[in-house]
Amino acid sequence: MSCNGPIDAAILADYWLGALAGPEEESLEEHLLGCDYCGARLLEVITLAEGVQRLAREGCLRMVVSDVFLQRAAEDGLHVREYAPAPGGSVQCTVTEDDDLVIGRLAADVTGARRVDLCLCDERGVEQVRLQDIPVRAGSASVAWQESSPFMRAAPSMTLIARLVATDEAGTEQLLGEYTFRHTRSLPGPGSW
């Protein structure tokens, strides 16, 4: 199979999600009807998206989620444990065997931010992980960060510092908020670290 004008995977994903405008969607559907190559690529995109969605709903991924995602999870009977320390504050937290999703609610004004990164730091404030250019909704008062529930269940008691950082076009960073999570291990046995 081959195609003279293969459709980009991102456009195929937008098509599958119903995010294309009418004329663009119609043109793509016409192409898919006559192109087995792009049809097979669409099936690959769908399979990948469904796998990521399953992992997200099982609480296995570290990612930023929407309030709609959390609402659907709760409606589907998933137990969502959420912690929301004030900017500059801290919170005691844990994850139990009954928790399907664990969420850090990070309040911050992201108005006008060109790019927002979520930085995860150790207890000394040394950055360990950076999620770059996270999705933020204009006018939203907070970011919902999902941490991997299986990872946190296995983690030892520890302190984790989350920072939201805005980056402008020149690469200059501005701290939007810092939040400290003091995790207590709830399951017996040695930690995975």
N, C-alpha and C positions, 0 to 999 in steps of 0.2 A: 504494500500500500504506500502511496505517496500523495502529496498534495502540492500544488503550485503556490498556494497562498495559505499556509497553515495558520490556524487561529491561535493566538496567544493563550496560554493557560489561564491567565488572570481574566481575560474576557470570557473564556468558557466558564470560569467560576462565577462571574457576574451573571452570565446567562442562567446558570443553574439556580442561582439565588433570586432570580427575577429582578435583577437590578439594571437591566438594559432598557433604554428608551424604545418605544414601539418600532420605529423604522430600523433601528440597529438590531433589535431582536428578530424582526422579520427577515432581514438580510442574512443573519447568522443561521436561522432555521433553514432557510433556502440552501445555504452552503452545506449544512449538516445532512440534509436529505440526499445530497449527491456526493458526499465525501465520507467514505468509510474511515479514512485516516483520522480526520478530525472527530468523527463520531466515537472512535476508539479512545482518542485523547480525552473527550468529554467524560467517558466512562471512568477513565483513570482519575480525573479531577473529582468526580463524584465519590469514588471509592476512598480517595485520600481525605476529602472533606468529611465524609461519614466517620472515618477512623479517628480523625482529630476531634470531631464532635463527641464521639463515644468516650475518648480519653478525658475530654474536658468535663463531661457530665459525670464521670466516675471520680472526678477530683484529682486526677493524676498529673495535671499540668500546672506549671507556674505561668500564669498569664493574667492579663487584665480582662475583666468581663463586664458586661453591661448589666444594668438593673433589670432589663427584660430577661436576660439569661437567668439571673437569680430568681426572678419571679416565676419563670417556667419551672425551674428546678424545684422550688418550694411547692408549686402546684402539682408536680409529679411525685410528691411525697419524699423528696430528698431532704435530709436534715442539713441545714446551712448554719454553720457557726460563724458569727461575725464579730470582729473586734474593731472598735473605732476610737483610737486614742486621738486626743486633740493635737493639733500641730505643736511640736515642741514637747509633747507629753509622752507618757508611757502607759502600758497596760499589761497586766498579768494575763497570760493566755495558755491554752492547752488544746489538744485535739484528742477526742476519745474515739473508741471503736465505733460508736454510733454516728459520728460526724461524717457526712458524705462530702461536703465542701467546707473549706475554711477560707474566710475572706478577711482581708485587712481593708477597712474603709478609711481612705486617706483624704481628709478634707483639705482642699486647696483651691485658690482662685487661679484657674488656668486661662482666664480671659486674655486673649491676645498672644498666647504662647505659640510660637511657630512650631516648636518641637518640644515634647515633654518626655523625659527619661525617668524610669524607676530604677534607683540604685539600691541594692541590698548590701548592707555592710555588717561586719562583725561587731562585737561589743566595744571594740576600740575605735570604731568608726571607719575602718579600712574597707573600702569597696571590694566586694567579692564577685558580684554579678551586676550587670547593667542591662535592663530591658530598654532598648533604644526606640524612640519614636512611638511610644505607646498610644493606643487610640484614646483620645479624650473628646468628649462632646462639648461643644461651645455652650457656655451657660451652665454647665454642670458644676456642682459645688464639691464634688468628691470623685475619687478614682477607686474602683473596686478591684483589688488585687487578690487573685486566687493563688494560694500556695498549694503545692501538692500535699494532699492529705496523707497518702502513704509515707511520703518523705518525713512529714512532721510527726507522724505517729512513731516512727523509728528514731527520730532525732533525740539526742540527749537534752536535758534542760540547758537552755542557752539564752543569750540576748541577741536579738536581731534588730538592726536599725535600718529603717526604710527611709529613703529620701526621694522626693519628687523634685526634679531639676528641669528648668526651662532653658533651652539653648536658642540663642538668636542666630541670625544669618552669619555673623562674624565668628560664631563658635563660642561666644561668651556665655557662661553658665550663670543662672540665677537660682538660688535655692527657693523653692515654693513651700516646702514644709519638710520637717523631719519627725519621725514617729518611731518610738522604741517599743518593741514587743519582747516581753520577758516570758519566754516559753518554758513551761514545766512539763516534763515528760509524764504521760499518764499511764503508759503501758509498762508492765514489768519487763525486766531483762536489760541487758546492756544496750546503750545507744549505738547507732550505726556509725558514729564518727570516731 
